[in-house]
């Protein structure tokens, strides 16, 4: 669960940067 949350956060940041 925690790992999935981290992955989601990284994805969000990646989209924001893009």
Number of C-alpha atoms within 10 A of each C-alpha: 6 7 8 9 10 11 12 12 12 12 12 12 11 10 9 8 7 6
